[in-house]
């Protein structure tokens, strides 16, 4: 029988870490430049991409469409995706932009996951902390990564809803970043259709863009970019034709 999950709000969290209230230490560094750390980071990231390639191909049965759209931008950019895979979402954008390296904005709750939480900084996680210092350090880290021509990935829905086939409402808060750094944004939409050979569905990932904001003020540009990306994701979500997990409102 199909699994059914019940929700009362689009912000319900179905994937909770072992330490949901994890807090970063006061001396946490968003960017580390020491040689040993950079070597370990490159090694771990490379191994993760190899593992992720096999995982996405054989477990998620992933296909990617629209990679050519990324070539429209020679430099760096932001990617916004719907959050539908607790493990796969770590690897999917990395595989989409190869040979570029991504950096992903994450909740600090992810750092509470045993083993994986310790590896997140090495994999390029950029933790978001709701404090003046945290936001300042995040912006500084983004600026440094963008200068290296590395895309930055954001999952604006925040919480993972595994195999969810619609797009949940999300605020325009995170769209202030591409406006601030004057960078384009892409929509990365995961969709699902029934497989003829496997129990789990075929995942098709669509890359749309680039999207540039229009408007006279930061507020107008932020809202405009949010609308463009959200609309693109909603349109692509119509390609989903199979619900592996059923979500019902209570």
C-alpha positions as CSV (number, residue, x, y, z in Angstrom):
1,X,0.0,0.0,0.0
2,X,1.1,3.6,-0.7
3,X,2.6,5.4,2.3
4,X,0.4,8.3,3.5
5,X,1.8,11.3,5.5
6,X,-0.4,13.8,7.2
7,X,0.5,17.5,7.6
8,X,-1.1,20.5,9.3
9,X,1.2,23.1,7.8
10,X,3.6,23.4,4.8
11,X,6.3,24.0,7.4
12,X,5.9,20.6,9.0
13,X,9.2,18.7,9.3
14,X,9.1,15.0,8.5
15,X,12.9,14.5,8.7
16,X,14.3,15.4,12.1
17,X,18.0,15.0,13.0
18,X,19.2,13.3,16.2
19,X,20.0,16.8,17.6
20,X,17.4,19.1,16.1
21,X,18.4,22.0,18.4
22,X,22.1,21.8,17.5
23,X,23.9,25.2,17.8
24,X,27.1,26.1,16.1
25,X,30.1,26.8,18.4
26,X,30.9,30.5,18.9
27,X,34.2,30.1,17.1
28,X,32.7,28.4,14.0
29,X,34.4,29.5,10.7
30,X,32.2,29.7,7.6
31,X,35.3,29.7,5.4
32,X,38.5,27.9,6.2
33,X,41.7,28.4,4.1
34,X,44.3,26.2,5.8
35,X,45.9,23.8,3.4
36,X,45.1,20.5,5.2
37,X,41.4,21.4,5.5
38,X,41.2,22.4,1.9
39,X,42.8,19.1,0.8
40,X,40.4,17.1,3.0
41,X,37.5,19.1,1.7
42,X,38.4,18.5,-1.9
43,X,38.9,14.8,-1.3
44,X,35.6,14.3,0.6
45,X,33.7,16.3,-1.9
46,X,35.2,14.3,-4.8
47,X,34.3,11.0,-3.1
48,X,30.8,12.3,-2.3
49,X,30.2,13.2,-6.0
50,X,31.3,9.7,-7.1
51,X,29.0,8.1,-4.5
52,X,26.2,10.6,-5.3
53,X,26.4,9.8,-9.0
54,X,25.8,6.1,-8.3
55,X,23.1,6.8,-5.8
56,X,21.2,9.1,-8.1
57,X,21.5,6.8,-11.1
58,X,20.6,3.5,-9.5
59,X,18.4,4.4,-6.5
60,X,16.7,7.6,-7.6
61,X,16.8,6.7,-11.4
62,X,17.6,10.4,-12.0
63,X,17.5,12.1,-15.4
64,X,18.5,15.8,-15.8
65,X,17.1,18.1,-18.4
66,X,18.2,21.6,-19.2
67,X,21.9,21.5,-18.4
68,X,22.4,23.6,-21.5
69,X,20.6,26.5,-19.7
70,X,23.5,26.7,-17.2
71,X,25.9,27.4,-20.0
72,X,24.1,30.7,-20.6
73,X,25.9,32.1,-17.6
74,X,29.7,32.0,-17.7
75,X,30.2,32.9,-14.1
76,X,28.6,32.0,-10.8
77,X,24.9,31.9,-10.0
78,X,22.3,30.7,-7.5
79,X,20.2,27.6,-7.8
80,X,16.8,27.2,-6.0
81,X,15.4,23.7,-5.7
82,X,12.3,21.9,-4.3
83,X,13.3,19.8,-1.3
84,X,12.2,16.2,-1.9
85,X,15.1,13.9,-1.1
86,X,16.8,13.7,2.3
87,X,20.0,12.2,0.9
88,X,19.7,12.9,-2.8
89,X,19.4,16.7,-2.4
90,X,23.0,16.7,-1.2
91,X,24.2,15.3,-4.5
92,X,21.7,16.4,-7.2
93,X,22.8,20.0,-7.7
94,X,26.5,19.0,-7.5
95,X,25.9,16.5,-10.3
96,X,24.0,19.1,-12.4
97,X,26.7,21.7,-12.4
98,X,29.9,19.5,-12.8
99,X,32.7,20.3,-13.1
100,X,31.8,23.4,-10.9
101,X,31.7,22.9,-7.2
102,X,28.6,23.9,-5.3
103,X,28.1,25.4,-1.8
104,X,24.7,24.8,-0.1
105,X,22.9,26.9,2.4
106,X,21.7,24.5,5.2
107,X,19.9,24.6,8.6
108,X,22.2,24.1,11.6
109,X,19.9,21.2,12.6
110,X,21.7,19.2,9.9
111,X,24.9,19.5,11.9
112,X,23.2,17.3,14.5
113,X,23.1,14.3,12.2
114,X,25.5,11.6,13.4
115,X,28.7,11.3,11.2
116,X,27.2,13.3,8.3
117,X,26.9,16.4,10.4
118,X,30.6,16.4,10.9
119,X,31.2,16.1,7.2
120,X,28.9,19.0,6.1
121,X,31.5,21.8,6.4
122,X,33.9,19.7,4.2
123,X,31.1,19.2,1.7
124,X,30.5,22.9,1.3
125,X,27.7,23.6,3.7
126,X,26.9,27.2,4.5
127,X,24.9,27.2,7.8
128,X,22.3,29.9,8.2
129,X,22.0,31.3,11.7
130,X,19.3,33.7,12.8
131,X,21.6,36.3,14.4
132,X,23.3,39.4,13.2
133,X,26.7,37.8,13.3
134,X,25.4,34.7,11.6
135,X,23.8,36.5,8.7
136,X,26.9,38.7,8.3
137,X,29.2,35.7,8.2
138,X,27.0,33.8,5.8
139,X,27.0,36.8,3.3
140,X,30.8,37.1,3.7
141,X,31.1,33.3,2.9
142,X,28.8,33.6,-0.1
143,X,30.8,36.5,-1.5
144,X,34.1,34.5,-1.2
145,X,32.6,31.4,-2.9
146,X,31.0,33.4,-5.7
147,X,34.4,35.0,-6.4
148,X,35.6,31.5,-7.0
149,X,32.8,31.1,-9.6
150,X,31.1,28.5,-7.4
151,X,27.2,28.2,-7.6
152,X,25.3,28.5,-4.4
153,X,22.3,26.2,-3.8
154,X,19.3,27.1,-1.7
155,X,16.2,24.9,-0.8
156,X,13.7,27.7,0.0
157,X,11.0,25.2,1.2
158,X,13.4,24.5,4.1
159,X,12.1,21.1,5.2
160,X,12.3,17.9,3.2
161,X,9.1,16.3,2.0
162,X,10.2,13.1,0.4
163,X,8.8,12.5,-3.1
164,X,6.4,15.4,-2.8
165,X,5.2,16.3,-6.2
166,X,3.9,19.9,-5.8
167,X,5.7,23.1,-4.8
168,X,5.2,24.3,-1.3
169,X,4.8,28.0,-0.7
170,X,8.1,29.7,0.4
171,X,9.0,33.3,1.3
172,X,11.1,35.6,-0.8
173,X,13.7,36.1,2.0
174,X,16.5,34.0,0.4
175,X,16.1,35.8,-2.9
176,X,17.7,38.9,-1.4
177,X,21.1,37.1,-1.9
178,X,21.2,37.1,-5.7
179,X,19.9,40.6,-5.7
180,X,22.6,41.7,-3.3
181,X,25.4,40.1,-5.3
182,X,23.8,40.9,-8.7
183,X,23.8,37.2,-9.8
184,X,21.2,35.3,-11.9
185,X,19.1,32.4,-10.4
186,X,18.1,29.1,-11.8
187,X,15.1,26.9,-10.8
188,X,15.9,23.2,-10.2
189,X,12.7,21.2,-10.0
190,X,12.6,17.5,-9.2
191,X,9.6,15.6,-10.6
192,X,8.5,12.0,-10.5
193,X,6.9,9.5,-12.9
194,X,6.1,5.9,-12.5
195,X,8.8,3.4,-13.5
196,X,8.0,0.3,-15.6
197,X,10.8,-1.7,-14.0
198,X,11.3,-0.3,-10.4
199,X,9.2,0.2,-7.4
200,X,10.5,3.7,-6.8
201,X,9.6,6.3,-9.5
202,X,11.9,7.9,-12.1
203,X,13.1,11.2,-11.0
204,X,13.4,13.9,-13.7
205,X,15.2,17.1,-12.7
206,X,14.6,20.3,-14.8
207,X,16.9,23.2,-14.8
208,X,15.2,26.5,-15.9
209,X,16.7,30.0,-16.2
210,X,18.7,32.1,-15.9
211,X,16.3,34.5,-14.2
212,X,17.2,38.1,-13.6
213,X,15.3,40.4,-11.2
214,X,13.6,43.5,-12.4
215,X,12.4,46.5,-10.3
216,X,13.6,49.8,-8.9
217,X,14.3,48.8,-5.3
218,X,15.8,45.8,-3.6
219,X,12.4,44.9,-2.3
220,X,10.9,44.9,-5.8
221,X,13.8,43.0,-7.3
222,X,13.6,40.4,-4.5
223,X,9.8,39.9,-5.0
224,X,10.2,39.8,-8.8
225,X,12.9,37.1,-8.7
226,X,10.9,35.0,-6.2
227,X,7.9,35.1,-8.5
228,X,9.9,34.1,-11.6
229,X,11.6,31.1,-9.9
230,X,8.4,30.0,-8.0
231,X,6.4,30.1,-11.2
232,X,9.0,28.1,-13.1
233,X,9.0,25.5,-10.4
234,X,5.2,25.3,-10.3
235,X,5.1,24.9,-14.1
236,X,7.7,22.1,-14.1
237,X,6.0,20.3,-11.2
238,X,3.2,19.5,-13.6
239,X,5.5,16.9,-15.2
240,X,5.0,14.8,-12.0
241,X,2.6,12.0,-12.8
242,X,3.1,9.6,-9.9
243,X,2.8,10.0,-6.1
244,X,5.1,7.5,-4.4
245,X,4.1,9.0,-1.1
246,X,0.7,10.6,-0.5
247,X,0.5,13.8,1.5
248,X,-2.8,14.7,3.1
249,X,-3.8,17.8,5.0
250,X,-5.4,17.4,8.4
